Amino acid sequence: MLSPRQIFEDNIRPADLLLKVFRLLEHDALNTEEALLRSLRELVKANEDESLLVISNGIFLGLIRELAEVPPAAIKRSALSNLLRQSVVTAATGLETYLPLLLRHNLAEVIRLRGRDFVPKKDEEVKAQFRSLTFSLDEVVRILSDPDPLFVANKMVSSLDFSYLSGKRGIHVTGVLLGLDNPWSLIAEKLGRTEDEIKETLDATVKRRNDIVHRADRSQDDPSGPIQEIGYPWAKQAVETIRVVCLALDDLVTNRMKELKQLTIVPPSRGVA
């Protein structure tokens, strides 16, 4: 069975691919150099009347033949920007998939090891995330008669189907439930970045994902306005921030689980001399 980390890395890999394809195809204008076109025409044995589109930049030389049925408008910069938008959507979806998986993989064990202390009593973010979670009378009786950490964990994770874990709150809630006292502070320290900057970038990415998916990348503040501009540096930073935050969280949770297990190990009794 794949670990949450492996599934996350599989899910975010297409975001990387979309960024790379954009870098390959981006260009200010099609290359119309006669000598180059002539050489390429001879290389692929294209007829003189066949339309050829040539893209060249610092990292890529590409030839699109007429049979591909790709008009110049389909590869202009404004059209290629959709690759950047889709990379943001893919990365944000990877985050929203990863957090419940991480909980499902570890929460039952945390409940078993920490008991009632697994829920921080004064954490408002956790309270808000699970405000709609309820247990029926039958479920309460079951828990009282047979305390089963897996049942409680599954019930909590299942409730997330109706209340997505995402953005800075999703990271916080997941980390706290899995035994991290201050997840964002630990993540910032691990990455060598400021906590506020990482949170701002992450939430801006999730907000942009929602704009793209629900409003064709028009701002929530102006849904009937123009499509928002997007550039490679911003999209690259957005994808990378989601990646490193999730990987840092994964390392922190892995180490915390080891600590919790060590704390529950009872030292062997010594014989009386």
N, C-alpha and C positions, 0 to 999 in steps of 0.2 A: 504494500500500500504506500502510495506517495505521501510524503510529509506535507504540511501546509506550506512550508518554504519552497519545496519543489513545485507544488501546484502554482504558487505565486510566480515563481520564475518562468514557468511555462506560459502563464497568462500574460505576463508583461513583455515577453519576447516579441510578439507581434507589434507592440508599440515601438520597440527599437527598430524593427524592420521597416515600418512606415517612415520613421525619421531618416533611415538610410536611403530609402527609395527617393524621398524628397530631395536629399542632398545629391543623388545621382542625376536627377532630372531637372533640377532648378537651373534656369538660364534666363538671361535678359532678352536675348533674341536668338532665333534659329541661325545656325551657321550656314552662310550662303557662299563660302569661298569656292570658287570654280574648280580650282585644282584639287581640293579635298573631295568635292562632290564627284568629280570625274574619277578619282582613284577609287572611291567607295562604290561607284556604279560598276566599274570594271571588276572590283573584288567580288561583288554579289551577282554579277552578270545580269544587271537590270537593264531593260530597254531604255532608249533615250527618252521615250515619252512617259516613262513611269515616274510618278511623283515620289520624291525622297525627302524626308525630314531629318536633319542632322542636328543633334544636341552635342555641344562640347563645352566643358568647363574644366576646372583644374583637376578633377578626379575622374572624369568620365567622358567617353566619346561614344555616342549612340546613334544608330541609324534606324529609322522607322520607315518601313516600306509601305507602298500604297495599299497592299492587301490587308494590312493591319487595320485599315479604316479608322485611323486616328487623325482627326483634323488638328491643325495648329492650335485652335482655341482650346482643345482638350488638355494641352500640356503647357498652357501659359501659366504664369506665376499664380494668378488668382485661382485657377482651377487646381493647381498642385497644392495650394494651401489646405485643401480638404484632407490631404494626407496628414498634415500636422494636426488638424482637428480630430481626425480619427485616432491618431496616436494618443492624444489627451484622453479621449473617451475610453480607449482600451486600457490605459494605465489606471484611470480612476475606477474602472470596473474591476480591474485586478485587485485594487485595494479593498473594494467592497466585498469581493469574494474571499479574500485572504483573512480578514478579521474574524468572521464567523467560523471559518475553518480552524483558526488558531484556538478559539474558544472551545469548539467542539472537541478538539484534540487533547486539550489540557484541563478544562474546567472541572471535570469530574474528579480528577486527581487532586486538584487544588482544594476542592470541597472536602475530600477525604482527609487531606493532610491538615487543613486549617479549621475545619468545622465551621461553626457559626461566624468565625472571624473573617471568613473569606469575603464578606460584604462589608465595605467600609461604611460605618453608620452615618457619617456626616457628609458623604460625597454627593453633592447635588446633581452632578452629571450622571452618575449611575442611577440615581433615583429617577431622573428625567427619562433616561433611556428605557427603563423597565416599568414606567408608570402604568402602562396598560396590562402588565403581566398579572394574571390572576390564577389561583389554584381552586379547583372545585372542592366541595366537601369530601368527595371520595378520594381525591388526590391528597388532601390534608391527612385523612385517616391513614392512607397508605404510607405517607412519609412518617407519621408518628409510630406506626406499627412496624415499619421496615425502612429505616433511614437508608436511602439509596442515593449516593452522590450522583450516579449516572442519570437517574430519573430527573433530579433537580436540574442538572446541567443541560440535559436535552430539552427540558421544558423552557429554560431560559434562552437557549440558542434558537429553538423553534420560534419563539416570539419575535426574533429579529427578522423573520420573513415579512413582518408587517411594520417593522421599524428599523430601517437600514442603519448599519454601523458605517459611518463615513466621516471624513474630515478629521479635524483635531479632536472633536469629542469622541469619535469612534476609536481613535488611537488611545485616548485617555481611559475610556471605559474598559476596553480590552486589557490594557496593561494593569489597571487597578484590580480587576477581577482575577487576574492571573498572578497577583502577589507583588506587583511593583508599587512602591509607595508614591513615587512621583514620576510617572512614565516619561513625560515630556522633558523634564529636567535631565533624566538619565539618557534619553535619546540625544538631546542637544550636546551633552558632555561627550557622548560616544562619537558624534559626528564632528565635533569641534565647530559647531555653528550656534548662533543664538537661538534660544527657544522661540522668541517672538517671530523671528525671520522665517523659521521653518514652518511654524503654524500658519503664518500669513500666506506663504507660497502654497502650502497644502490646501488650504481652504479656497484660495483663488483658483487652483486647479480643479477642485470639485465643483465650484460654482461655474467655471467655464464649461465643464463637462455637461452640466445641466442646461446651460445656455445652448450648447451645440445640439444636444439630444432633443430638447423640448421646444426650442425656438429658432432652430437653424442658425445658431450662433448670433442671435440678436440678444442684447442685454436684457436681463430681467427688469431693469429699470426703464427700458424703452423697447418693449417687444415688437413694436411696429417700426422701429428705426432701422438704420443700416446694419449690414453684417459687420461684426467686429473684425478688425485686422488681427492677424496672427503671424508671427515670425518664427523662424527656426530656433533662435536662441531661447525664446520664451518657452516654446514647446519642449525643447530639450531639457531645460531646467525643470519644467513641471514633471516630466516623466522620471527624470533622475531623482527628484526629491521624493516622489512616491516610492521609488525603488530603495533608496538608502534608508528611508524612515522604516519601511517594512522589514528590511534586513536587520537594521539595528534593533527593532522591537523583537524580532525573532531570536537574536542572540541574547538579549536581556531576559526574555522569558525562559529560554533554555537554561541559562545559568541560574535563574531563580528557582526553577523546578528542581535542579540539583541541590540547591541550598535547602529547600523545604524538605526534601527526602532525607538529607543528612540530619536535619533537626529532629526528625522523628525516629531516628535510629537510637535504640536504647543501648548504652554501653554494657558490655558483659559484666556480670557481678563477679567480685573477687572472693576467693575463698578466705576463710578465717585462718590467720597464721597460728 
